[in-house]
Amino acid sequence: MASGPESPADAGPAAEIHDHGSRAAPVPLPPQHVVSAAGDLLRALSAPLRIAIVLQLREGPRCVHELVDALDVAQPLVSQHLRVLKSSHVVSAHRRGREIRYELLDDHLLHIVEAAVGHAGEE
């Protein structure tokens, strides 16, 4: 049997995917600075301990020692991760007497973390 060019019907589903005859219109994107800021935010939320901190803060403000107890990790490690979350505008810090209480700045960030955790748990 002679081998020749395949017809589109013989090519199968892959031909439909790579059909260059009809191109989808590009999706409009936000400005580059917005996309860059979103990337920075997702990087700030990328560490498992920072995700755990955000989940702890969903119930309200917490002091470092409360987070240390809840997460069973060393205080310097919790403080280091809180600094990252604070510099990324995920949490804010408020002094209350001798303690500093941390809280989430925005419920949108909690929704992102909860969605990621929920998705990961679907396996």
C-alpha positions in Angstrom: 0.0 0.0 0.0 1.3 3.4 -0.9 1.8 5.8 1.8 0.6 9.3 1.1 -0.7 12.4 2.8 -3.5 11.6 5.2 -6.8 13.2 4.8 -8.1 15.3 7.7 -10.7 12.5 8.4 -7.9 10.0 8.8 -5.7 12.2 11.0 -7.9 11.7 14.1 -8.5 14.1 17.0 -4.9 15.5 17.0 -5.5 17.1 13.6 -8.5 19.0 15.0 -6.5 20.3 17.9 -3.7 21.6 15.7 -5.9 22.9 12.9 -4.3 26.2 12.0 -7.1 27.2 9.7 -9.2 28.6 12.6 -7.5 30.3 15.4 -9.1 31.3 18.7 -9.0 35.0 19.4 -6.5 36.0 22.1 -8.0 36.5 25.5 -7.5 40.0 26.8 -5.0 40.1 29.7 -4.7 42.6 32.6 -1.8 45.0 32.5 1.6 43.5 33.0 2.1 45.0 36.4 -1.1 43.3 37.6 0.0 39.9 36.2 3.4 40.4 37.9 1.8 41.3 41.2 -0.4 38.2 41.0 2.7 36.1 40.4 4.3 37.7 43.5 1.2 36.9 45.6 1.1 33.3 44.5 4.8 32.9 45.3 4.2 34.3 48.8 1.5 31.7 49.3 3.5 28.9 47.8 5.1 27.5 51.1 3.1 24.9 53.0 3.7 26.6 56.3 2.4 29.9 54.9 -0.7 28.2 53.7 -1.1 26.7 57.2 -0.7 30.2 58.7 -3.4 31.6 56.4 -5.7 28.8 57.3 -5.1 29.5 61.0 -5.9 33.2 60.5 -9.2 32.5 58.9 -10.8 32.4 62.4 -9.4 35.8 63.3 -6.2 37.5 64.5 -3.5 35.5 66.2 -0.3 36.1 68.1 2.9 34.4 67.0 2.8 32.1 70.1 -0.7 31.0 69.2 0.5 30.1 65.7 3.5 28.3 67.1 1.3 26.2 69.3 -1.3 25.5 66.6 1.3 24.6 64.0 3.8 22.9 66.3 6.8 24.6 64.7 9.6 26.8 66.0 8.8 30.5 66.7 11.7 31.8 64.5 10.3 29.8 61.6 6.7 31.2 62.1 8.1 34.7 62.4 10.1 34.3 59.2 7.0 33.2 57.2 4.9 35.9 58.8 7.4 38.5 57.5 7.0 37.1 54.0 3.2 37.2 54.2 3.3 40.8 55.7 5.7 42.1 53.0 3.4 40.5 50.3 0.3 42.3 51.9 -1.3 39.0 52.8 -1.4 39.8 56.5 -1.2 42.9 58.7 0.4 43.2 62.1 -1.1 45.2 65.0 0.6 45.7 68.4 -1.6 44.9 71.4 0.4 45.5 74.5 3.5 43.4 74.3 2.1 41.1 71.6 1.8 41.6 67.9 -1.4 40.1 66.4 -1.5 39.1 62.8 -4.6 39.0 60.6 -5.5 38.4 57.0 -5.8 41.6 55.0 -8.3 40.3 52.5 -10.8 37.4 52.3 -9.9 37.0 48.6 -6.6 35.6 49.7 -8.2 33.1 52.0 -10.5 31.9 49.2 -7.4 31.3 47.0 -5.8 29.2 49.7 -9.0 27.3 50.5 -9.6 26.6 46.8 -6.0 25.3 46.4 -6.3 23.1 49.5 -9.7 21.8 48.4 -8.4 21.0 44.9 -5.3 19.2 46.3 -7.6 17.2 48.6 -9.7 15.9 45.7 -7.2 13.2 44.7 
